[in-house]
């Protein structure tokens, strides 16, 4: 009887963990907080717009450094853009706000947030744009 209860409990937990993923592409379970997984120096792996691959159009130094103090640094062609970041909509979205004179904000849906992988989606002028990063 105890074995049956234990097996039932394992089955229920296993099913529950597989069906409750916060992000479309996982992970289902992580021991690190979302903030701890996001804080990293990210290197672009791929960049697509409307399903077309535009990765080769980005400079080799294109990196996104998400810092623990809720600031970010985007490097592209040797230029650095600084700003702040925040989670919202129950940590399913990420908002990056530039410190520039205009204070432009970009909103991304988080598709995947793992220790070494980050995938963000935005809709710019009606085109789905996907940024896939790996940890540096």
N, C-alpha and C positions, 0 to 999 in steps of 0.2 A: 504494500500500500504506500509506503514511504517513497519507494522508487517511482511509482506512478505519479504521485504528487510532485516530486522533484522534476520528472520529465515534463510534466504539464507546465510547471513554472518556467522551465528553460524554454519550452516552445513558445509560450506567451511572450516572454521577454525578447526572444529572438525575433518574433514577428513584429513586436512593438518597435524595436530598434530599427528594423529595416523599413518600416513604413513611416517613420517620423523625421526624415531628413529635412533639415531647414532649407538647404540649398538643392537645386535641381541635380547637380552633379556631385553632391556629397561634401563631406563625409557624413555617415549616419550617426557616428558617435566619435567624440574626441574628448580626451582628458584635458586638453588646453582650452582656455576660453577663446571666444571669437576674437577679442582684442589681441590676445597673445599670438594667435595665428596670423592676424593681419599685420601686426608690427613686424616689419621685415624690409630688406632691400630687395625689390623685385626687378627682374630683367624681362623685357618683353620676349615672348616666345613666338606668338603669332598675333596678327592684327587683321581682322576681316571686316568689310563693310558690305552689307547686302549679300553676304555669302561669297564675295570675291576676296581673295587673299591679297593684302597690301603690305604685308610684313616687310618686303624689300624696300618700301618707300620710307621706312623709319630709319633714323640714324643708328649706328651701332651702339652709341652710348645712351640709348633711350632706357632710362631706369626710373622707377618710382620707389622712393624711400619713405615708407610709412613709419612714423616715429611714435613712441610711447606717450609723448606729451600732446598727442592729438594734432600734430603738425605733419606736413608732408613736404617732400622736395622732389620735383620732377626735373630730371636732367635730359636735355635733348640738344644735340649739336653744341655741347659745351656750355649751354645756357641753363641756368637753374631758375625754376619757378617755385616759389614758396607759397604755402597756404596752410589751411587747417582742414581736418577731416572729421567726420562724425557718422556714426551709424544712425539709421532711423528706420521706421516701419518694422519694429521688432527685430532689428539687426539684419533685415533682408536686403537693405539698400545702403549704399555708401555715398556720402556727399563730400566732394572735394571743392573747397572754396579758395580761390587764388587770392593772395594778398595784394595783387596789382591794383592800380588805381580804380579799375572798374569793379573788382571783387567778383569776378565771374565764378559761378558755381556749376559743377557738373554732377549729375546724379546717375548712379550706376546700380543696376540690379546685380547682386552677388549670385553667380551661378555655382561657383565652387570656391571653398575656402579651406585649404588644407595647410599643413605646416610648410610645405614647399611648393604649393600650387595655388594660384589665384586666377579666377576667371570672372570678368566683369562684362556686363552688357549695358549698352546705352542705345537710345533711339535718337539719332541726330538727323533732323530734317526727314523723318519718316524711314530712315535706313537703319536696320539693326546693325550695330557695331559691337564686335566682340574683341576684347583684349584678354589675351592669355599670357600670364606671367609665370615665371619660375623663380625660386629663391636664388639669390646671388651666392 
